[in-house]
Amino acid sequence: MTSLAGNAALTQNHFELFSLPVFFDVDLHQLSANFRALQQSVHPDRFANASAQEKRLSVQRAAQINEAHQVLKSPQRRARYILELQGVVFDDQSNPVMDPMFLMQQMELREALADVKSKSDPESELDKILVSLKIAKKDILDKLAEQLNTPATADLDKASQLMHELQFLDKLQSESEIIEEELMDSL
């Protein structure tokens, strides 16, 4: 029977859990391979004849592995997690000070989004907005990678600002997808 590593294993950070270095650019194939191996090692079937405590630890460990995998495979969640490991605290209820140029771009995109339904070809207009959002998100993720692939020298304020910008873009993308569904429903 496989042994569970106990409480120490439950306190590992997500990168340690998957034996990966703390970098923004993660080897997704290695992450998946390590995920499968870890899941297999703590699968409840392996502990069918174990004590109640070992069964409970197996379930806790499996949940930890699943959560860590979800965080590390998502670029945005991974960036936020790295920043949190560096001591950055996010207050999702407050409004951070944003770059005025970025805010202007967001206002323009939001206005364009509000006008989509009144356009002669709303689907085409919405596609343009979604492409703009995709390009902007990729740009921010690239900048986050520059900051977070060298955590020791990362500009945490700049990386935090980029995370807030990414959250703005995600919200706009969600709103765009709602409008896209509405347009599809009206066909």
ABEGO torsion letter per residue (X at the ends): XBBBAEAAAAABBAAAAAGBBBBABBBAAAAAAAAAAAAAAABAAAAAABBAAAAAAAAAAAAAAAAAAAAAABAAAAAAAAAAAAGBBBBAABBBBBBAAAAAAAAAAAAAAAAAAABABAAAAAAAAAAAAAAAAAAAAAAAAAAAABAAABBAAAAAAAAAAAAAAAAAAAAAAAAAAAAAAAX
